[in-house]
Amino acid sequence: MKRLFGILLTFALTLTCFGGTTAFAAEVNPNSEVATISESANAEISPRGTLSGYGSVWHNAGSSCDGTFYVDVTGSSWLTAQVTFNIENFGPDDAVAVWLYRPDGSFAWSTLDNTSTSMITMANKDNWHNITFFGGQTGRYIVQYSIVNFAGQEPGSGRINCWIY
C-alpha cells in the first residue's frame, strides 16, 4: 500500500513539474476605461468632518489680562471637533485660562474643565481636547481668556493660539 501511494505521489509530482501553465498578458488601452467626473458631479461631493480654523491674540504686558478673540471655522459641520490651545513668549509664572463657545453661543470647553491641569503655562503650553455633543460647527467660535501671574506680578507679553479642526 505504501509502495502504491509512493508511486502515485511521484507520478503526480512529475506531472506538476513538467506540465506548465501558459499565461497570456494583454495591455488595455488606458484611455478606454477611464472614469471621469463632470464639473456638476464634483460640486456635489461634500466631505464630512472637515473643519479648519485658527485664531490668536497678542497680549502686551501692562494691558488688560482679560479679553476675547475669535476663530472662524470653515468646512463641513460634524458631531465632534478637536481644539488645541497653545501659548508663546509668556513668563514661567504666567498662566492662561480659556473658555471656548460654539458659533451658536453654547459653551464648548474650558481649560478649567481639564482634570490634569487647570490653566495653560509655559511648562504645559499645549492643551488639546475633543469637543463633543455637536461641537464641530462651522462659523465663528468665541474664545475668552484670562491671564494671571502666580508670583503676584503683572503678567508678561505673549501670544494665545487656538486651532479648531
KAJOPE-V605366 format. One record per run of one state. SS is the DSSP state (helix for helix, strand for strand, loop for the rest). FROM is the first residue (numbers start at 1). TO is the last residue. Records with the same first field share a line. If there is no record, write none. Layout:
# KAJOPE-V605366
SS->FROM-TO  FROM-TO
This chain:
# KAJOPE-V605366
loop->1-1  19-38  45-50  60-65  76-77  79-80  89-93  102-106  114-119  122-125  132-135  137-138  150-157  165-165
helix->2-18  39-44  111-113
strand->51-59  66-75  78-78  81-88  94-101  107-110  120-121  126-131  136-136  139-149  158-164
